[in-house]
Amino acid sequence: MVEDFQQEGLRVIREGKAAVVILAGGQGSRLGFEHPKGMYVMQGLPSGKSIFQILTERFLKSQMIAHGITSLGELHSKVCCKMLVMTSLENHEETVEYFKSNSYFGGD
């Protein structure tokens, strides 16, 4: 039964009928981080990746799995899902610049 749900999820992704919304309006001030929370790198995380990078890479990887491909470059010729990042007036510009300066973590 779990496998049926997984296969259905992969089909929906493959057909581009899913989307991911990242609610990213908050600052990381309670973490002692004066930037958008998604830019935060969790202490002790071996990869040294930010929350935004982890979420973006997982989003891209799920599409690669759904399409049965191993190269991110191959994904550009496939039907893809959308990833939306919802920001606030307070952090919009810094968030946009962060994604741009990191080449959208491979997601264009």
Secondary structure, 3 states (H helix, E strand, C coil): CHHHHHHHHHHHHHCCCCEEEEECCCECHHHCCCCEHHHCECCCCCCCCEHHHHHHHHHHHHHHHHHCCCCHHHHCCCCCCEEEEECCCCCHHHHHHHHHHCHHHHCC
